[in-house]
């Protein structure tokens, strides 16, 4: 699975589980972290602070609460 496939998968399962859509920054973070980029680089290219990017990323990673653990390093743990 590549980053775009992972994004499509999460974009399909998060709304029914949480009632919320992924925000644009969260989508960017998912793809860029998958590709090995750092939050500071992501923030600069997105036009926000590193802290804001980290906060958005933290909300994305908190998705684990509905039992879809995410392992980074280029892999989704459960599909």
C-alpha positions in Angstrom: 0.0 0.0 0.0 1.3 3.5 -0.8 0.5 6.8 0.8 -2.3 7.7 -1.5 -4.0 4.3 -1.0 -3.6 4.7 2.8 -5.1 8.2 2.6 -8.1 7.0 0.5 -8.7 4.1 3.0 -8.6 6.4 6.1 -10.7 9.0 4.3 -13.3 6.3 3.8 -13.3 4.9 7.3 -12.8 7.9 9.6 -16.0 9.8 8.8 -18.4 6.9 9.6 -16.5 6.1 12.8 -16.0 9.7 14.1 -18.5 11.8 12.2 -15.6 14.1 11.1 -13.7 14.5 7.8 -10.0 14.6 7.6 -8.8 18.1 7.4 -6.5 19.2 4.5 -3.5 19.5 6.7 -4.1 16.0 8.2 -4.1 14.6 4.6 -0.9 16.4 3.8 0.7 15.1 7.1 -0.3 11.5 6.4 1.2 11.5 2.9 4.3 13.5 3.9 5.1 11.5 7.0 4.6 8.3 5.0 7.3 9.7 2.7 9.6 10.4 5.6 9.3 14.2 5.8 9.6 16.0 9.2 6.9 18.2 10.7 9.0 21.3 10.3 9.4 20.7 6.5 5.7 19.9 6.2 4.7 23.1 8.1 6.9 25.3 5.9 5.5 23.8 2.7 1.9 24.1 4.0 2.3 27.6 5.4 1.8 27.0 9.1 3.9 26.6 12.2 5.5 23.4 13.2 3.4 23.3 16.4 0.2 23.6 14.4 1.3 20.7 12.1 2.2 18.6 15.2 -1.2 19.3 16.7 -3.0 18.3 13.5 -0.8 15.2 13.3 -1.6 14.3 16.9 -5.3 14.4 16.2 -4.8 12.1 13.2 -2.7 9.6 15.1 -5.4 9.6 17.9 -7.5 7.8 15.4 -6.1 4.7 17.0 -8.9 4.9 19.5 -11.3 3.0 17.1 -8.8 0.1 16.8 -7.0 0.8 13.6 -3.4 1.0 14.9 -1.1 2.9 12.6 2.6 2.1 12.4 4.8 4.5 10.6 7.9 3.8 8.6 5.8 3.3 5.5 3.3 0.6 6.8 -0.2 0.5 8.0 -0.5 -2.2 10.6 -4.0 -3.5 9.9 -5.9 -3.3 6.7 
